[in-house]
Amino acid sequence: MNPIERGRRRFLKESAALAGLAVGAVGSASGQTPGTEKQVDPKTPYGERSRFVSSARTAREYPSHTPYPSRIMDAADALIVTPLQDSAGIITPSPLHFVVYNAGYGYPRLHPDIDPRQHRLLIHGLVDRPLIFTMEELQRLPSVSRTHFLECGGNSRNSVWPGTQGTVQQNHGLTSCSEWTGVPLSLLLREAGVQKEASWVHAEGADAHKHSRSFPLEKGMDDVLVAYAQNGEPIRPENGYPVRLVIPGIEGNRSVKWLRRIKVADQPYTSWSSFAAHEQGVKSVITFPSGGQRLPGPGFYEITGLAWSGGGAIRRVEVSTDGGRTWKDARLQEPVFRKAHTRFRLDWTWKGEEAVLQSRCTDERGDVQPTLAELSRIHGVDLDWWRSTSVHFSHFRPIFPWKVTREGSVHNAMY
């Protein structure tokens, strides 16, 4: 037995709180009454979760005093956030994947109802052979399955405003992680024959707004997927059915949904042409204990959360329970994928005193999640700028603290 595992077992064995918890559990089990039985139809066409499970997506909310223009606040229902506090492991169930409607103002926030038999994907532009694929033809091509996160560039930005609803879902829920299945874009581009002067790819969706984004050809030939399945089944309509792009590590709005056209070009077709600025930085957040939750009393708890980076795999996560004065290495749950959520865990005995919990992660490139002060220096602003500006800032990724009070309630402790 290695020293780490031996130390962990000793910790668990010596924890009086855990022992008390175990005794209480035995007593409860021996006295419980059988639950109400429910008839199960074995022919149910699609399985349902237990009625006792209530985890759900919600619309992201902004506090009334935010510096954002009213039109942004009025569009809050266009942002549907994932309940990270209820997550287990790293995969987000497809029905709980976050949704952002990029239709813009004046367009209905609806997804197109596409018949896959009628849908076509066009590849054209600076290619030798323009191609049109049906869904059947796409699904006959060699496919791959990869686990990757998607994250809105604006995720976590409202966590800095005092008075914001303090749950991890409302503050950080615009990220989800899925197993995506589809055809590498590089395969399609090679089949079309990319011309030497090409340097950009422009993608367009079949929604009413024709949402479109550009990205460098180099990225398109690397790890971009033309995906038609998510977590072992067809992609959900609100997430791009029947086919979408998945651009690993890059802000989510570039992974165009309801994909219908790919144009190879020698320049970007959108105003956001600076690619490096749109990679999602190294980031982590504790999901338990987290805002809105309550610890029932002193004793043993497992601190857990998620870490991710657009730059590759997470290599280390450290957790502090004293506001950053000291740090301990958390355990990383295997397997650890590149550009995917990584689950981390740390054993903790809470003694009933006030505590400030936070996590910081390091990716395979050696990039370390910054503090808010460090991020402010990077951007050349002071600390108060974040909560007073009307600038639509994105890629907000500082170390995020949760405060546990003596009563056991957990709150946003950014300020």
Stockholm file with secondary structure:
# STOCKHOLM 1.0

chainA/1-415         MNPIERGRRRFLKESAALAGLAVGAVGSASGQTPGTEKQVDPKTPYGERSRFVSSARTAREYPSHTPYPSRIMDAADALIVTPLQDSAGIITPSPLHFVVYNAGYGYPRLHPDIDPRQHRLLIHGLVDRPLIFTMEELQRLPSVSRTHFLECGGNSRNSVWPGTQGTVQQNHGLTSCSEWTGVPLSLLLREAGVQKEASWVHAEGADAHKHSRSFPLEKGMDDVLVAYAQNGEPIRPENGYPVRLVIPGIEGNRSVKWLRRIKVADQPYTSWSSFAAHEQGVKSVITFPSGGQRLPGPGFYEITGLAWSGGGAIRRVEVSTDGGRTWKDARLQEPVFRKAHTRFRLDWTWKGEEAVLQSRCTDERGDVQPTLAELSRIHGVDLDWWRSTSVHFSHFRPIFPWKVTREGSVHNAMY
#=GR chainA/1-415 SS CCHHHHHHHHHHHHCHHHHHHHHHHHHHHHHCCCCCCCCCCTTCSSCCCCTTCCCCCEECCCCTTCSSCHHHHHTGGGEEECCGGGCCSSCCCGGGSCEECCCCTTSCCCCCCCCTTTCEEEEEESBSSCEEEEHHHHHHSCCEEEEEEEECTTTTGGGGSTTSCCSHHHHHCSEEEEEEEEEEHHHHHHHHCBCTTCCEEEEEESSTTCCEEEEEHHHHTTTCEEEEEETTEECCGGGTTTCEEECTTBCGGGSCSSEEEEEEESSCSSSCCCSGGGBCCCEEEEEESCTTCBCCSSEEEEEEEEEECTTSCEEEEEEESBTTSSCEECEECSCCCTTSCEEEEEEEEECSSCEEEEEEEEETTCCBCCCHHHHHHHHTCCTTHHHHCCSCCCCCCCCCCEEECTTSBEEECCC
#=GC SS_cons         CCHHHHHHHHHHHHCHHHHHHHHHHHHHHHHCCCCCCCCCCTTCSSCCCCTTCCCCCEECCCCTTCSSCHHHHHTGGGEEECCGGGCCSSCCCGGGSCEECCCCTTSCCCCCCCCTTTCEEEEEESBSSCEEEEHHHHHHSCCEEEEEEEECTTTTGGGGSTTSCCSHHHHHCSEEEEEEEEEEHHHHHHHHCBCTTCCEEEEEESSTTCCEEEEEHHHHTTTCEEEEEETTEECCGGGTTTCEEECTTBCGGGSCSSEEEEEEESSCSSSCCCSGGGBCCCEEEEEESCTTCBCCSSEEEEEEEEEECTTSCEEEEEEESBTTSSCEECEECSCCCTTSCEEEEEEEEECSSCEEEEEEEEETTCCBCCCHHHHHHHHTCCTTHHHHCCSCCCCCCCCCCEEECTTSBEEECCC
//
